[in-house]
Amino acid sequence: MSKEVKYHVQGFSCTSCAAQFEHNVNSLPGVEKAEVNFQASTITVIGNVTKKAVEQEGAFENLKLFQEDEQIERRSKWKSPVMWKTIVSGFFLVIGFMMQGLYGEGLLAIFFYTSSMLIGGHRLFLQGIKNLTQARFDMKTLMTIAVIGAAIIGEWGEGATVVFLFAISQMLETYSMERARKSIRSLFENTPKMARVWRNDAWMDADVKELAVGEIVMIRPGEKVTVDGKVIKGASSVNQAAITGESIPVEKQIGDTVFAGTLNEEGQLEVEITKRNEDSTLSKMMKLVEEAQAKRASAEAFIDRFAKVYTPIIIFIAILVAIIPPLAFGAEWSSWIYQGLAVLVVGCPCALVISTPVSIVTALGTAARQGVLIKGGIHLEEAGRIKAVAFDKTGTLTKGEPEVTDIWVEEHHNESECLRLIASLEQNSKHPLAVAIVHFAEQKIGHSFESVVDFQSETGKGIRGRVADTTYYVGSEAFIKQVTDLSEQAKEKIQKLKSEAKTVVILATKEQVIGLLALADSVREESKKLIGTLHQMGIRDTILLTGDHETSAHRIASQVGMTDVKANLLPNEKVSYVESIRKKGNHVAMVGDGVNDAAALATANVGIAMGGAGSDVALETADIVFMKDDLSKLPFTIQLSRKARTIIKQNITLSLVLKLLALMLVIPGWLTLWIAIIADMGATLLVTLNGLRLLNIRKLKLNGKHTK
C-alpha cells in the first residue's frame, strides 16, 4: 500500500538543484509521485521507498532529509563537507598560482589546478555531464562545459578559479535561502513535545500527540502552552507573540482560551483541551505557511519559464561567439573559444533564478512574525497592487459588540438610579444587550444591584420584575407603550437616538417612564486612523459593505472617513459589488471576519480575514489572515507587499544588467573567465542581500516618517 511522507530537506542552494532532485526521486522504483517545495525546503513522496533511497538521490548536492517530527540538524558551517571541500579547493588553487609564478604553467601547476577543480567541482562535473547526456541545460551544464573547455584550451588556472568561485556562490545562495527559511521556522520551533496531563488521579507526562480533547493539562510559570484549550483553573499572563505577533502579555482567567506555542509567564494554569495537537491553531498556521511557500508568485513562475529558454539561448550565443570571428574574419580560434566559454559562465542564471524566491520567502517570514499569514507569493504580489479596499462593518471596523452610548432620565430621576434598576433586571440575562448594560453598570456604579423577584421575560419584547414593592418594566418602545404612556420629551429623545442608528432600552413603571439607555456597535479606536493611513498610501477607494441599515452604515462610514457606503446588502450582493469594482480595473481587497463574508473574500483580488487566532474558518477562507483583531496590520501588509515587489523588480533588473554589461565586453574581446565568474557571483550576492532586507521591516513608513 502506498504511503505519503514529507521530509524537510537541508542543503538546497538553487531551484535547478531542487528540480533535479525532484526528477531523480520521481525516477526511483516504487515512487508514484515526488514533489519538491523549494521555498519551504521540503519534498513530499508518495509510494513505497525508504528515506535512505530518497536521500541518495540528493547526494549530488549533499542533501540531508529529516522527517516532519525530527529536529532539523543545525550543522555548523565549519562542519559542512561542502565548506571544507571549498577551502581545500581554494588552497590548491593558491598553490597552483604560486607554482605557475615560480616555474611557469608546467605540470606542477596543472596538477594543483586539476586537484582544485576535482575537489571543489567533482559533484558539479558529474551532474553537468549527466545533464548533457539527457539534454538538460541548467547552470551546472553551463559551468561544466566552461570548465572542461578552459582545460582543453590550456586555461587551467582560470578553469580552477571558475570552480572555486562558483562553489562560493552556491554557498552564498544556500546561506541566504536558509536564513530566509529560518525566519519562518523560528516561529514554530521549540514547541513542547511533552505535556503534564491529569490521568488516573495523578499528574503524568505524556506526548502531546497522544492527548485527547477533554483532558486536563497543567501549564506552569515559564512554560510554553502545550495545547489549544480553555482555562479551568488559575490565572496568568500569556505572551501570544507566536500566534498574533503581539509581544505584550494577555491576561488569562477561567474561561479564557489559550493557544499551543504561546508562553505562560506568571501563574499556573490548568487547561481543558479543546483541539487535538494536529488541529491546533499553531499547527494550522505551520501548514498554511508551508503551503504558502509552494504557491508561486507570477514573477517567480515567469523567471522559471524564462530561465528554461534563456539557458539554451546562452549556449547558442556562446557557440556563435566561439566560431563566427575565426570563420568570418580569420581570428584566432583559441582566443574566441575562450570568449565563448566566458559567455557560458557570465550567462549562468544563478542570480536570476534566486532573485524572486529569496525575496518572497523572506517577506512571508517577516509577515508571519508580525501575526500576518500570507498564503502564497501570488497573494503577496496582489496585496501590493491594491487600489481599493472594501470592509465589512461588524467585527471589522466596529468591535462587533454593543456598548452603552447614552443615558437619559425623566425629570425628578437620576442616571445612577435608572442604570442600577435596568442592570438589576438584566443581570441574569445572556442577551448581548443585557451583557453590555450590566458591564457598563459595573464600571459606573459597581456591583450594587437590587434583588429582583417575580421576574418574567417576553422574548423579543422586554422583561419585568419587582424590586421592593414596585414592578419595573425594561424593553423596547413598543413594549413600554403597552405598559404606560411616553412623554413628549421621551418620544423626541427616542426618535433622535433611533435616527443615529442606536438601540433604545426603556425603563418604566405602570405610572411613568423613568429613563432610557441607548446602545450601538462602537467603532474600533484604530478604524479612523486606518482609513486615513490607507488614503495616504494611495488607496483611492475605501468602501463599507454591510447588511446593516442605511443610517447605521452612514454613521460608521462618516466617523471613520470612508469614500463610499453600500448598506442593506445580502451576501450575494456583496459579491456582485466586489465584482463590479474588479471590472473597472481596480485591484480590490475585501476585509471581513471570514465567516459571513467568505464569498466576497473569495471574489476579491485579495481576501483578508481578521481574528484568525480564534477562528478556523478565517484561517481557511482568506488569502491573508490577521491572527489578531488588529487593523494596523493592513497598511503594514500592503507596505510589505509593495516593498517585496520593488525588491523583486530590482533583483531581476540588477541580475540582467550586470550580465548584459559583462557580455558587452565580448565585442572588444575583453571578457575573461575571471570577469565572467565575478560578475555572476557578484550579481548573486547582491540580489540575495537585497532580498534579505525584507527581514528588517518592522514599521510602516509614510512620507519619510516611520509609524507604528
C-alpha positions in Angstrom: 0.0 0.0 0.0 1.3 3.4 -1.0 2.1 6.0 1.7 2.7 9.7 1.7 5.8 11.0 3.6 7.0 14.6 3.8 10.7 15.3 4.5 12.4 18.5 5.3 15.5 19.0 3.1 18.7 20.6 4.2 21.1 21.8 1.6 19.1 23.2 -1.3 21.1 26.1 -3.0 19.0 26.8 -6.1 15.8 26.0 -7.9 17.6 23.9 -10.6 19.1 21.7 -7.8 15.6 21.3 -6.4 14.2 20.4 -9.8 17.0 17.9 -10.4 16.4 16.3 -7.0 12.6 16.0 -7.7 13.4 14.5 -11.2 15.8 12.0 -9.6 13.3 10.9 -6.9 10.5 10.5 -9.4 12.7 8.1 -11.3 13.1 5.8 -8.3 11.3 2.4 -8.4 8.3 2.4 -6.1 7.8 6.2 -6.3 4.4 7.2 -7.6 4.9 10.9 -7.3 7.5 13.2 -5.7 7.0 16.9 -5.3 9.6 19.4 -4.1 8.7 22.7 -2.4 12.0 24.7 -2.8 10.9 27.7 -0.8 9.8 25.6 2.2 12.7 23.2 1.6 10.5 20.1 1.7 9.8 17.0 -0.5 6.6 15.0 -0.4 7.0 11.4 -1.6 4.0 9.1 -2.5 4.9 5.4 -2.9 7.0 2.8 -1.2 10.5 3.9 -0.9 13.0 4.3 2.0 14.3 7.6 3.3 17.8 6.4 2.6 17.0 5.8 -1.1 15.4 9.3 -1.4 18.4 10.9 0.3 20.8 9.1 -2.0 19.2 10.8 -5.0 20.3 14.2 -3.4 23.9 13.1 -3.0 24.9 15.4 -5.9 24.1 18.3 -3.7 24.9 16.7 -0.3 21.2 16.9 0.7 20.1 15.7 4.1 16.5 14.6 4.9 14.6 15.0 8.1 11.1 13.7 8.8 8.5 16.2 10.0 8.7 15.2 13.6 12.6 15.2 13.6 14.6 18.2 14.8 16.5 19.6 11.8 20.2 19.2 12.4 21.8 22.6 12.9 25.2 21.9 11.4 27.9 24.4 11.9 29.2 25.8 8.6 32.6 24.6 9.7 31.4 21.0 9.9 29.9 21.2 6.4 31.7 18.9 3.9 31.0 21.4 1.2 32.7 24.2 3.2 35.8 22.1 3.7 36.0 21.0 0.1 35.7 24.6 -1.0 38.5 25.6 1.4 40.8 22.8 0.2 39.9 23.7 -3.4 40.9 27.3 -2.7 44.1 26.2 -1.0 45.2 24.1 -4.1 44.2 27.0 -6.4 46.5 29.3 -4.5 49.4 26.7 -4.6 48.7 26.4 -8.3 49.1 30.1 -8.8 52.3 30.1 -6.8 53.8 27.2 -8.8 52.9 29.0 -12.0 54.5 32.1 -10.8 57.7 30.3 -9.8 58.0 27.7 -12.5 55.6 28.7 -15.3 52.5 26.8 -16.4 54.0 23.4 -16.3 52.9 20.0 -15.0 53.2 21.0 -11.3 50.9 24.0 -11.7 48.5 21.9 -13.8 48.5 19.2 -11.1 47.4 21.7 -8.4 44.8 23.4 -10.7 43.4 20.0 -11.6 43.3 19.0 -7.9 41.5 22.2 -7.1 38.9 21.6 -9.8 38.2 18.0 -8.9 38.0 18.6 -5.1 35.8 21.7 -5.5 33.8 20.6 -8.5 33.5 16.8 -8.8 29.8 16.9 -8.0 29.3 19.8 -10.4 31.0 17.8 -13.2 29.1 14.6 -12.5 25.8 16.4 -12.6 26.8 18.6 -15.6 27.9 15.6 -17.7 24.7 13.7 -16.7 22.7 16.7 -17.8 24.5 16.8 -21.1 23.6 13.1 -21.8 20.0 13.9 -21.0 20.0 17.2 -23.0 19.2 19.1 -19.8 20.6 22.7 -19.8 20.9 24.4 -16.4 23.6 26.4 -14.6 25.6 23.2 -13.8 25.6 22.3 -17.5 27.0 25.7 -18.4 29.7 25.6 -15.8 30.8 22.1 -16.7 31.2 23.0 -20.4 33.0 26.2 -19.5 35.5 24.5 -17.1 36.2 21.5 -19.3 36.6 23.8 -22.3 39.0 26.0 -20.3 41.1 22.9 -19.5 41.1 21.8 -23.2 42.5 25.2 -24.4 45.1 25.2 -21.6 43.5 27.8 -19.3 43.8 25.6 -16.2 44.1 28.4 -13.7 41.1 30.2 -14.9 39.1 26.9 -15.0 40.0 26.2 -11.4 39.1 29.8 -10.4 35.7 29.4 -12.0 35.1 26.2 -10.0 36.2 27.8 -6.7 34.2 31.0 -7.1 31.1 29.0 -8.3 31.3 26.9 -5.1 31.4 30.1 -3.0 28.4 31.5 -5.0 26.5 28.3 -4.3 27.2 28.5 -0.6 26.0 32.1 -0.5 22.8 31.1 -2.2 22.3 28.2 0.3 23.1 30.5 3.2 20.6 33.2 2.1 17.8 30.8 1.5 18.4 29.0 4.8 18.4 32.4 6.6 15.1 33.3 4.9 13.6 29.9 5.8 14.9 30.2 9.3 12.9 33.4 9.8 9.8 31.3 9.3 10.9 28.1 11.1 11.9 30.0 14.2 8.2 30.9 14.7 7.2 27.3 15.1 10.3 25.6 16.6 10.7 24.5 20.2 7.0 23.9 20.7 6.6 21.5 23.6 6.7 17.8 22.7 5.6 16.6 26.2 2.7 17.8 28.4 1.7 17.3 32.0 -1.7 15.7 31.9 -4.2 14.5 34.7 -4.7 10.8 34.3 -5.7 8.1 36.7 -6.0 10.6 39.6 -2.4 11.8 39.1 -0.3 14.2 37.0 1.9 12.5 34.5 4.0 13.4 31.4 2.6 12.4 28.0 3.4 13.1 24.4 1.3 16.0 23.1 0.3 13.9 20.1 -1.4 11.4 22.4 -3.5 14.0 24.2 -7.3 13.8 23.7 -9.9 16.6 23.6 -11.4 17.0 27.1 -8.3 16.0 29.0 -6.7 18.4 31.6 -3.1 19.7 31.3 -1.1 21.8 33.6 1.0 24.7 32.4 3.5 26.0 34.9 5.0 29.5 35.0 7.7 30.0 32.4 6.5 27.0 30.3 5.0 27.1 26.8 1.4 26.2 26.5 1.2 22.7 25.1 -2.4 22.7 23.6 -5.3 24.8 22.4 -7.8 24.8 25.3 -9.9 26.6 27.9 -8.6 27.7 31.3 -10.5 25.9 34.0 -8.3 26.8 37.0 -5.8 29.6 37.7 -4.9 32.9 36.2 -1.8 34.2 34.4 -0.5 36.5 31.7 0.4 34.8 28.4 2.7 36.0 25.7 0.9 35.2 22.4 3.6 36.5 20.0 3.9 33.1 18.3 0.3 33.4 17.2 -0.6 37.1 16.9 2.8 38.8 16.6 1.9 40.9 19.7 4.5 40.5 22.4 2.6 42.3 25.1 1.2 39.6 27.5 -2.5 39.0 27.6 -4.3 38.3 30.9 -5.9 34.8 31.1 -8.5 33.8 33.6 -11.0 30.9 34.0 -13.0 30.5 30.7 -10.4 32.2 28.5 -8.8 30.5 25.5 -5.1 29.7 25.3 -3.1 28.6 22.3 -0.3 26.0 21.9 3.1 27.5 21.4 2.4 30.7 23.5 4.3 31.4 26.7 2.8 31.3 30.1 4.7 34.0 32.1 3.4 34.1 35.6 0.7 31.9 37.2 0.0 28.2 37.0 -2.9 27.2 34.7 -5.0 24.1 34.3 -6.4 23.9 30.8 -9.1 21.7 29.3 -8.0 20.6 25.8 -10.4 21.7 23.0 -8.4 20.7 20.0 -6.0 17.8 19.2 -2.4 18.7 18.6 -2.6 18.4 14.8 -5.7 20.7 14.8 -4.2 23.4 17.0 -4.1 27.0 15.7 -0.2 26.8 15.6 -0.3 23.5 13.6 -2.7 25.0 11.1 -0.5 28.1 10.8 2.5 25.9 10.2 0.7 24.0 7.5 -0.7 27.2 5.8 2.7 28.9 5.8 4.3 25.8 4.2 1.6 25.7 1.6 2.0 29.4 1.0 5.6 28.9 0.1 4.5 26.4 -2.6 2.1 28.9 -4.2 4.5 30.7 -6.6 4.2 34.3 -7.4 3.7 35.3 -11.1 7.1 36.9 -11.2 8.7 33.6 -9.9 6.8 31.5 -12.4 7.8 33.9 -15.2 11.5 33.7 -14.2 11.4 29.9 -14.2 9.9 29.8 -17.7 12.4 32.5 -18.9 15.4 30.6 -17.5 14.4 27.4 -19.4 14.6 29.4 -22.7 17.4 31.7 -21.6 20.0 28.9 -20.9 19.8 27.3 -24.4 20.0 30.8 -25.9 23.2 31.5 -23.9 24.7 28.2 -25.2 23.8 29.2 -28.7 25.3 32.7 -28.3 28.5 31.2 -26.8 28.8 28.9 -29.9 28.4 31.8 -32.2 31.0 33.9 -30.3 33.4 31.0 -30.5 33.1 30.2 -34.2 32.0 33.3 -36.1 35.1 35.5 -35.6 37.5 32.7 -36.7 35.4 31.6 -39.6 34.3 35.0 -40.9 37.3 37.2 -40.0 40.2 34.7 -39.6 40.5 35.5 -35.9 42.5 33.1 -33.6 40.4 30.1 -32.6 41.8 29.7 -29.1 41.1 33.3 -28.2 37.5 33.2 -29.4 36.8 29.7 -27.9 37.9 31.3 -24.6 35.5 34.2 -25.2 32.7 31.7 -25.8 33.5 29.8 -22.6 33.4 33.1 -20.7 29.9 33.8 -22.2 28.7 30.5 -20.8 29.9 31.5 -17.3 28.5 35.0 -17.4 25.3 33.6 -18.8 24.8 31.3 -15.8 21.2 32.2 -14.4 22.1 31.8 -10.7 21.3 35.4 -9.7 18.2 35.4 -11.9 16.5 32.3 -10.5 17.3 33.1 -6.9 16.2 36.8 -7.2 12.5 36.1 -6.6 12.4 33.1 -4.2 14.7 34.7 -1.6 12.6 37.9 -1.6 9.2 36.0 -1.3 10.3 33.6 1.5 11.8 36.5 3.4 8.6 38.6 3.1 6.4 35.6 4.1 8.6 35.1 7.2 8.5 38.8 8.1 4.7 38.9 7.8 4.3 35.7 9.9 6.5 37.2 12.7 4.0 40.1 12.8 1.0 37.9 13.1 0.1 38.1 9.4 -0.4 34.9 7.4 0.0 35.4 3.6 -1.0 32.3 1.8 1.5 32.4 -1.1 3.7 34.6 -3.2 0.8 35.3 -5.6 -1.2 36.9 -2.7 1.9 38.8 -1.6 2.1 40.3 -5.1 -1.6 41.1 -5.3 -1.6 42.9 -1.9 1.0 45.3 -3.4 -1.3 46.2 -6.3 -4.4 47.1 -4.2 -6.1 50.3 -5.1 -9.5 49.8 -3.4 -10.4 48.2 0.0 -13.9 47.0 0.9 -14.8 46.5 4.5 -17.5 44.6 6.3 -18.7 46.6 9.3 -19.5 44.4 12.2 -16.4 43.0 13.8 -14.1 44.7 11.3 -14.4 48.5 11.5 -16.5 48.1 14.7 -15.9 45.9 17.7 -19.0 43.7 16.9 -20.3 44.2 20.5 -22.9 46.7 21.7 -21.9 49.4 24.1 -23.9 51.9 26.1 -23.6 55.3 24.5 -26.3 57.4 26.1 -28.3 57.7 29.4 -31.4 59.9 29.6 -33.8 60.2 32.5 -37.1 62.0 33.1 -37.3 64.9 35.5 -37.0 64.0 39.2 -35.0 60.9 38.4 -31.2 60.4 38.3 -29.0 58.4 36.0 -27.4 56.1 38.6 -30.9 55.1 39.8 -32.0 54.3 36.3 -28.8 52.4 35.4 -29.0 50.4 38.7 -32.6 49.3 38.1 -32.1 48.3 34.4 -28.9 46.4 35.3 -30.6 44.7 38.2 -33.3 43.3 35.9 -30.8 42.4 33.1 -28.1 40.9 35.3 -29.1 37.2 34.8 -29.7 37.5 31.0 -27.2 36.4 28.4 -28.6 38.6 25.7 -25.7 40.8 24.1 -27.6 44.0 25.0 -28.1 42.8 28.6 -24.4 41.8 28.9 -23.4 45.2 27.6 -25.7 47.1 30.1 -24.5 45.1 33.1 -20.9 45.6 32.1 -21.4 49.3 31.8 -23.2 49.5 35.1 -20.4 47.6 36.9 -18.0 50.2 35.6 -20.1 53.2 36.6 -21.8 52.2 39.9 -20.1 48.9 40.9 -22.0 45.8 41.8 -24.6 47.4 43.9 -27.6 45.8 42.1 -31.0 45.3 43.6 -32.7 41.9 44.4 -35.4 41.1 41.8 -38.4 38.9 42.4 -41.3 37.8 40.2 -39.0 38.1 37.1 -40.6 37.5 33.7 -39.4 37.7 30.2 -41.3 38.2 27.0 -38.9 37.1 24.2 -38.1 39.9 21.7 -40.1 42.5 23.6 -38.8 43.1 27.2 -38.6 42.0 30.8 -40.3 42.8 34.1 -39.6 42.2 37.8 -40.3 43.5 41.2 -37.8 45.5 43.3 -39.0 46.2 46.8 -42.7 46.9 46.3 -42.5 48.3 42.7 -42.8 46.4 39.4 -40.4 47.7 36.8 -40.5 47.1 33.0 -37.5 47.2 30.7 -37.7 46.9 26.9 -38.3 48.4 23.5 -40.5 51.4 22.8 -43.3 49.1 21.6 -43.2 47.0 24.8 -43.2 50.1 27.1 -46.2 51.6 25.1 -48.2 48.6 26.3 -47.4 49.5 29.9 -47.6 53.3 30.1 -47.6 56.5 28.1 -44.5 58.2 26.9 -43.9 61.9 27.5 -43.2 64.2 24.6 -39.6 64.6 25.8 -39.2 60.8 25.9 -40.6 60.4 22.3 -38.3 63.1 21.0 -35.3 61.6 22.7 -36.1 58.1 21.4 -36.6 59.4 17.9 -33.3 61.2 17.9 -31.4 58.2 19.2 -33.0 55.9 16.6 -32.1 58.4 13.8 -28.5 57.8 15.0 -29.0 54.0 14.4 -28.9 53.3 18.1 -30.9 50.7 20.0 -33.1 52.1 22.8 -33.8 50.3 26.0 -36.5 52.0 28.2 -37.2 51.7 32.0 -40.7 52.3 33.2 -43.4 51.5 35.8 -47.1 51.4 35.3 -47.3 55.1 36.1 -44.4 56.6 34.1 -41.2 56.3 32.1 -38.1 56.7 34.4 -35.4 56.8 31.8 -33.6 55.0 29.0 -30.3 53.7 27.7 -29.0 53.8 24.1 -26.6 51.2 22.7 -24.7 50.9 19.5 -21.9 48.8 18.0 -18.9 51.0 18.7 -16.2 51.9 16.2 -12.7 50.5 16.8 -10.4 53.2 18.1 -7.9 52.4 15.2 -10.5 52.4 12.4 -10.4 56.2 11.6 -6.6 56.2 11.7 -6.5 53.1 9.4 -8.7 54.7 6.7 -6.6 57.9 6.8 -3.4 55.9 6.5 -4.8 53.9 3.5 -5.7 57.2 1.7 -2.2 58.5 2.5 -0.8 55.3 0.9 -2.7 56.0 -2.3 -5.6 53.6 -1.8 -8.2 55.7 -3.6 -11.4 53.9 -2.6 -12.4 52.7 0.9 -15.9 51.2 0.8 -18.2 50.0 3.6 -20.2 46.9 2.6 -22.8 45.9 5.2 -26.1 44.2 5.7 -27.0 46.9 8.3 -29.5 49.7 7.5 -28.5 52.9 5.8 -28.5 55.2 8.9 -26.1 52.9 10.9 -23.9 52.3 7.9 -23.5 56.0 7.0 -22.9 56.9 10.7 -20.0 54.5 10.9 -18.6 55.5 7.4 -18.7 59.2 8.3 -17.0 58.5 11.6 -14.0 56.8 10.0 -13.9 58.8 6.8 -14.7 56.2 4.1 -15.3 57.2 0.5 -18.4 55.1 -0.2 -21.1 53.1 1.6 -23.4 50.3 0.5 -26.0 49.2 3.1 -28.8 46.6 3.3 -26.7 44.1 1.3 -27.2 40.4 1.2 -24.1 38.2 1.0 -24.6 37.7 -2.8 -25.0 41.4 -3.3 -21.6 42.0 -1.6 -20.1 39.6 -4.1 -21.7 41.5 -7.0 -20.4 44.8 -5.8 -16.8 43.5 -5.4 -17.1 42.1 -8.9 -18.2 45.5 -10.2 -15.1 47.1 -8.7 -12.8 44.5 -10.3 -14.5 45.0 -13.7 -13.5 48.7 -13.5 -9.8 47.5 -13.5 -9.2 48.1 -9.8 -7.3 45.6 -7.6 -9.6 45.3 -4.6 -9.2 43.8 -1.2 -12.1 42.6 0.9 -11.7 42.7 4.7 -14.0 40.8 6.9 -14.3 38.1 9.6 -14.0 35.2 7.1 -17.3 33.7 8.2 -20.3 35.7 6.7 -18.0 37.3 4.1 -16.5 34.1 2.7 -17.9 34.5 -0.8 -16.9 38.2 -1.0 -13.4 37.4 0.2 -13.1 34.7 -2.5 -14.3 37.2 -5.2 -11.8 40.0 -4.3 -8.3 40.0 -5.7 -7.2 39.6 -2.1 -9.5 38.3 0.7 -8.3 39.4 4.2 -9.8 37.9 7.4 -9.3 39.2 10.9 -9.0 37.3 14.1 -7.5 34.1 12.8 -6.3 33.1 16.2 -9.8 32.3 17.3 -11.4 31.3 14.0 -10.6 28.1 12.0 -13.0 29.5 9.3 -10.9 32.7 8.9 -7.8 30.6 8.5 -9.4 28.5 5.7 -11.3 31.1 3.7 -9.0 34.1 3.3 -5.9 34.7 1.2 -4.3 36.8 4.0 -5.2 36.3 7.7 -4.5 38.7 10.6 -4.1 36.4 13.6 -5.1 39.3 15.9 -8.1 41.7 15.5 -5.6 44.5 14.6 -6.5 46.7 11.7 -3.0 48.3 11.7 -1.8 45.0 10.1 -3.5 46.1 6.8 -1.2 49.1 6.0 1.8 47.0 7.2 0.8 44.2 4.8 0.3 46.5 1.8 3.6 48.2 2.5 5.5 44.9 2.9 4.0 43.6 -0.4 4.9 46.8 -2.2 8.4 46.6 -0.8 8.7 43.0 -1.8 7.5 43.7 -5.4 10.0 46.6 -5.7 12.9 44.4 -4.5 11.9 41.6 -6.9 12.0 44.0 -9.8 15.3 45.5 -8.6 16.8 42.0 -8.3 15.7 40.9 -11.8 16.9 44.2 -13.3 20.2 44.0 -11.4 21.0 40.4 -12.5 20.2 41.1 -16.1 22.0 44.4 -16.3 25.2 43.0 -14.8 25.2 40.1 -17.2 24.5 42.4 -20.1 27.4 44.7 -19.2 29.7 41.7 -18.9 28.5 40.3 -22.3 29.2 43.7 -23.9 32.9 43.1 -23.1 32.8 40.3 -25.7 32.7 42.9 -28.5 36.2 44.2 -27.9 37.3 40.8 -26.8 37.9 41.8 -23.2 35.7 39.3 -21.5 37.7 36.8 -19.3 36.6 33.9 -17.2 37.6 35.9 -14.2 35.3 38.8 -15.1 32.5 36.3 -16.0 32.5 34.4 -12.7 33.0 37.6 -10.6 30.0 39.2 -12.5 27.9 36.1 -11.9 28.9 35.8 -8.2 28.6 39.5 -7.6 25.0 39.5 -9.1 24.1 36.5 -6.9 25.5 38.2 -3.8 23.7 41.5 -4.5 20.3 40.0 -5.2 20.4 37.8 -2.1 21.5 40.6 0.2 18.8 42.9 -1.3 16.1 40.2 -0.8 17.2 39.7 2.8 16.5 43.4 3.5 12.8 42.4 3.9 13.8 40.7 7.2 14.2 44.1 8.8 10.8 45.6 8.0 9.2 46.3 11.4 7.2 49.6 10.9 5.2 51.3 8.3 7.0 54.2 6.5 4.9 57.0 5.1 6.3 60.3 3.6 9.7 59.6 5.1 8.3 59.0 8.6 8.1 55.8 10.5 4.8 54.9 12.2 3.9 52.1 14.4 
